[in-house]
Amino acid sequence: MEAIIIKEKMKKDGEIQLIGLPFKKGQVVEMIVISEPLKRQSRPSTARQLLASGLVGMWKNHAIGDSSLYARALREKAQKRGI
């Protein structure tokens, strides 16, 4: 049995059109249609939602000091782990 995979976005509700298949008249074929789950469209957060999420200010109580020195120290620590 030969399998052909055709991935196509639906152009009309309830319709699929297959053209150019390599089968001959009278040949029996079986079709299995599998759909991908619809991706939920996410909208950007509003400023109010972002503030309420806890992301804004989550590092305010951490003693970082100079952020560039802190980042450099983290990089050096990570590089030493690989040795």
trRosetta pair geometry for C-beta under 8 A, 3 or more apart (Angstrom, degrees):
i j d omega theta_ij theta_ji phi_ij phi_ji
4 21 6.9 160 71 -138 165 92
4 22 7.4 156 -73 27 147 102
6 18 6.8 135 55 -121 167 99
8 16 7.4 122 76 -143 132 92
10 13 7.1 60 157 -92 130 34
10 15 7.6 122 -158 64 90 63
10 16 7.5 -67 -113 -85 81 76
11 15 7.3 -57 68 83 82 106
11 17 7.9 -32 39 18 124 110
12 15 4.2 8 80 41 110 123
16 33 7.1 -148 -34 -111 162 135
18 21 5.7 27 150 -41 113 119
21 29 7.7 6 154 -94 149 170
23 27 4.7 -139 -176 74 100 137
23 29 5.6 -47 -109 -57 168 131
24 27 4.8 95 61 -21 73 120
45 49 4.2 -131 -165 90 98 121
45 50 4.8 122 120 -59 130 85
45 53 7.1 -21 -154 -35 159 138
46 49 4.7 95 50 7 76 101
46 50 7.0 -140 93 -5 39 88
47 50 5.6 -55 -147 37 31 113
47 51 6.3 32 155 -19 65 105
48 51 5.9 -54 -149 36 29 110
48 52 6.3 23 154 -14 64 111
49 52 5.7 -61 -145 43 30 109
49 53 6.3 45 152 -40 64 102
50 53 5.6 -44 -150 14 31 119
50 55 6.4 -65 -170 55 75 117
50 56 6.0 77 142 -31 89 118
51 56 5.4 -40 -112 39 53 142
53 56 7.4 92 60 3 89 83
54 58 6.0 68 153 -82 75 106
55 58 5.9 -51 -152 -22 28 123
57 60 4.5 -8 -169 -27 80 125
59 62 4.8 -53 -167 27 75 122
59 64 7.0 21 164 -27 119 133
64 67 5.8 28 142 -94 127 67
64 70 4.6 -19 -167 -72 88 165
65 69 6.7 -36 100 65 109 122
65 70 6.4 149 60 -52 81 111
66 69 4.1 56 89 16 112 113
66 70 6.5 171 88 -16 57 86
67 70 5.4 -53 -143 38 34 116
67 71 6.2 36 157 -21 67 104
68 71 5.7 -50 -145 36 32 111
68 72 6.4 35 153 -21 63 105
69 72 5.6 -53 -147 36 32 113
69 73 6.4 33 154 -20 65 105
70 73 5.8 -55 -151 35 29 111
70 74 6.6 30 151 -19 63 105
71 74 5.7 -54 -150 35 33 113
71 75 6.5 34 152 -19 66 104
72 75 5.7 -53 -150 35 32 111
72 76 6.4 30 154 -17 65 106
73 76 5.8 -53 -145 38 31 111
73 77 6.2 34 154 -20 64 108
74 77 5.7 -55 -147 37 30 113
74 78 6.3 29 154 -19 65 107
75 78 5.7 -57 -148 37 30 110
75 79 6.3 29 154 -20 65 107
76 79 5.8 -54 -146 36 31 111
76 80 6.5 30 156 -19 64 107
77 80 6.0 -57 -150 35 28 110
77 81 6.8 38 150 -29 61 102
78 81 5.7 -47 -156 21 35 117
78 82 7.5 35 152 -20 60 100
79 82 6.1 -54 -164 26 38 112
79 83 7.7 43 144 -29 62 99
80 83 5.8 -44 -162 13 46 117
